[in-house]
Amino acid sequence: MITAYDFFGYNMPKKERYRLIKEAGFGGVTVWWGNDFGDEDFRLNPKDARDAGLVVENMHAPFSGVNNFWVDGIDGDALLEKFLQIVDDCAVHSIPAMVVHLSSGYTPPPCNELGLDRVKKIIYKAEECGVNVAFENLGTTKHLEYVLENVMSSRAGFCYDSGHHNCWAISEDFMGKYGSRLMALHLHDNDGTGDQHLLPFDGTCDWPVIMSDIAKTGYTGSVALEAINIGYERILPCEYLQLAYERAKRLEVLMLRARMPA
């Protein structure tokens, strides 16, 4: 299956957005879980997407204030309660997985037992609810490594973000370290200088290598784009989505070829 991030840019009603995604050929979407973009009815997104014939693959948890995971005080406690509620939301709305940022910025608070204990409580809740929690690679890798080394639950895994890898941690072997726990993909491109969320093949990501490495993990989930139309505003939404789907199909072919015996 090939999926798209539901907020791919352009200002339009949600139902129209999902209709266009489906018409472009995508089989599913990943959704944002919060009203950060003025979406007061975001809990209706799964229903609207399913009504359009799309699978809801996972949802992205908000990342505002996530450094508070690692800081003692009421803000960290409130963040924990928020994420426990998000796990409940996933279960209620039949969303099988959530994607989580463990830190923000280049100088987040250091890893510590307090933060790990909060993360473990989220995972315990996820185990009870039957929800997967996929932690994403970001500008720093310490918190991802710390959590995945210390939380061995089958409900705790890895979300690979190709754009973050290319611009922030190009030398890291994420698949070698966490490929066996790969639960989700965020595939997009950039020129190596920033997190630009370009369509694949419009930047410097080495897609044959990336898709081959993904294939070697045994990953069987979707080819999931997380591209946004910044830089593509001159074309219509339907044209952008058609181009996005074509690029995703090229990625899928690369992955399938890599799975074929030599």
Secondary structure, DSSP 4 states (H G I P E B T S, - for coil): -EEEES--SS---HHHHHHHHHHHT--EEEEE-SSTTS-TTGGGHHHHHHHTT-EEEEEEPP-TTGGGGGS-SHHHHHHHHHHHHHHHHHHHTT--EEEE----SSSPPPP-HHHHHHHHHHHHHHHHHT-EEEEEP-S--HHHHHHHHH---TTEEEEEEHHHHHHH-TT--HHHHHGGGEEEEEB-B--SSS---BPTTSSS--HHHHHHHHHHTT--S-EEB----TT-TTS-HHHHHHHHHHHHHHHHHHHHHHHS--
